[in-house]
Amino acid sequence: LACAALFALSLAQPATRPRYGGTLRVEIRAAIETPDPPVAGHGMPDLAAAFAIARWEAGRRAVFEASENAPGGRPYLDAIDIQMGKSLHDQSIDLEVGRADIVELGPAELLRQPAGRRVWSSSPVRVIALVFAPRVEDARLREALAWAVDRAAIQQLMQRQGEISAALLPQWLSGYAFVFPTASDAGRARALLARLAQGQRSLSLGVEDAVARPIAERIALNARYVGLAVSVTSQAANADVRLVEVRVASADPARALAGLAAALGLPEPPHADSLEALEAAEHTLLQGFRVVPLIHLPDVYGVSPRVKGGPGITPLGEWRFESLWIEGGRP
Amino acid sequence: MTLRTRLLLVVTVAVVAAVGVVELLVTSRTREAFEHVETLRVRALVDQFQSEFARRKQEIVRDVEGIASSETAVSVAIAQDYVPFVNEAAAQAAAHNLHLLELVAGDGTIVSSAQWPARFGFKEEWLVEGGDWKARGAFLKREELPDGYTLALVAVSQTRAGDRTLYVVGGQQLDREFLSSLVMPAGMRVLLYRNLEAQFSPAEMIDASGPVASALALRPLIDQVQNTRREAVGRLGGSGAEAETLHALPLTGYENNLLGVLVFASSRRELVELEASLLKTGIVVAAAGIVLGIGLSWWATARITRPVHRLAESARLVAAGNWGATVEVSSADEIGQLARAFNRMTGELVTQRERLVQAERVAAWRELARRLAHELKNPLFPLQITVENMQRARERYPDQFDEVFREGTSTLLAELGKLKQIIARFSDFAKMPAPEMQPVDFNQMVSETMKLFEPQLAQARIAAKLDLDWQVHPVQADPEQMTRALRNLILNAIDAMPEGGRLTVRTQYVGTGFLLEVSDTGQGMTPEECARLFTPYYTTKTHGTGLGLAIVQSVISDHHGRIWVESTPGKGTSFLIELG
């Protein structure tokens, strides 16, 4: 398996003696409404080993404090203050004016970052895919849409972030993703649609995440180009096809595939002892075009110059804030 | 209907007609003038809108040129990779308040689209083939959007950087917001039909508040503009205050294709209310004019008809017997001349009447003298003969004188009696007393009188017939005089039938009074005889004084009744008396 590519852009830091401690201010888009802090997944659950929850305001704010009894010793930071439900645009502004230390960066925000801005980026771990509802039974319709999609244009929308892919597992994880064809084929799509009645040539495409809406709009445009009417709606639950994002949760390809299949509602893939078996299993999963992978995107964070140490994320995008400290914090 | 009433009616009708005609003319002319002013106003408003429209076009051209000349546009133009600029159009559009903005590479490839961000990478062939966009200015364009089509006012500007070209295509949708942003005068609204569908679509008819509910009513106007591609005028909402005058303008695109129809709807409320106010004022003025006209007519007709009325009154007096009635002459006009002529006429009538009375009096005296002479001559002749016989007997036959004397005195007494009777009749006529009124049952009076005549009628072989109407009520009358009048009529009838015949006496109820008819079947009379029948001392008989019918007429006249005769020669005569 290919190793994750982890990179960080950093300004040249002045040679000052570190003063450990401080509170790390983090902003995220997600507004987690659960009564208690999440314990599974990435992000806040990753802090559990070194930090303990001190304050929880569902959907708004979470404050973690350094745990004195952490397995690897007490982290440098005193606390982590997480603001939830912040739009990417607001996060970018807060980072710019110094109200936040770590923020998520979308494609547009990434483009607008000043020169020298430190950016942490994970490997492409977010799989963007189309998932058809069970009621869309005609495979020709699903396949036509799959062939109509221009993945290169989607990557342009993402400011060339990530990798376009027709596979579930990213190339860096499986090494065989390139064998799944990504090019669009309008002629094939039209040919498939030609076999359908006019009334069947329409779909509703649900997308809940506003950030992903441009991708949906582009897919609708591609579909219109081949003669398929796709209407974009934010009511994803009732849509014929949904644009979803799932995460690669494991560095083990087989476990990652199983996790993705489960997240996408696909059958559990058979146990694979080899890459060939894994590739065959993935082929089988995607064969009916119930799920059409589009692109794999990384987690991208903008980091304030106050934040020292790091990088604070792993190739899978997990938070590793225990090795960070804030400039000017407690020595 | 009196002359004054007729005059008043005529003048009133004339006044009403004149006022009505004037009102109609004024209303019609006023409406025409208002319509003309309204047309001019709408035209001015249309011109004003077109100025506003042209200003908006200039603003769009300025904004688009501003973007094209910006550093951003230059950066995009010279960029080797357009990906970083894929969302640039949206930012620029927001900054310049444009609904539509596309940055298009020199080969027509869309670099960035504000209205359809997903459309980057597609081609805009029309842009490359378009020619001199700067000279064209802003123009209408049918623009495709993710959810359909829209009508937009767009301008194209070019950014040149070395051998690279970037087209900046920007504009504003002609939608509800655009219409609401237009500065429109009060009472006017602008509607837009976006000619984006093959067939008329009511949903494409919008105004500043959104879709127009009455879009279907505007279809004929839209069709007219679509067919002729020229301005058209119409009306919406009938003729009430809710009505609007419509002025439709065709909107064509850069390829001269009809992309929309702009409809200016100018409320007619002000006009209708003004017309209504004028009409109301007109009606009030007309009513006042009519009332004033009638009042003046009343006064004028009174002035005009007063002399005529006086003339009529005088004529009535003359007709009633006051022949000396005159009319006051108060003017020198025709009425005055008429009054003078009337006075002259009545004066002459009085004179003539006096002359006639004098002549009649003389004639009456002559007739009286003749009648007296005649009546007196008859008894006098036997008197003279008797006296001469007595003288002759005394001289020649003294022995027979006593017998002759006895016979002669007897004759003399008889004739002297006749002379006394004649004198008594004349005396009776002269001394006709005033009637003493009391309720008289005429049916009873007629029955009793006829009984008295039964022997005489039988002797004259005359059959009597009574035909009495028992509805006849007692009437105020003098029974003695009325009995004498009836006797006279019956005697006349008996005299008229020397060879016998039939006498009919009839009473008949006639509403307020009754009719008494005495008819015979004698020889009858000529109309001339009938005309003179009631003249005193006139008679058609060989005996009699000619006073009988004169007395009857006098009695009836004293009872305020009426008597007349109907006679046919050879068939008989009927005397009819009406009393009430």
Interface residues (C-beta under 8 A of the other chain):
Chain A: A108 L111 D150 A153 Q156 L157 Q159 R160 P214 E217 R218 A220 L221 V232
Chain B: V83 P84 V86 N87 W116 P117 A118 R119 F120 G121 F122 P146
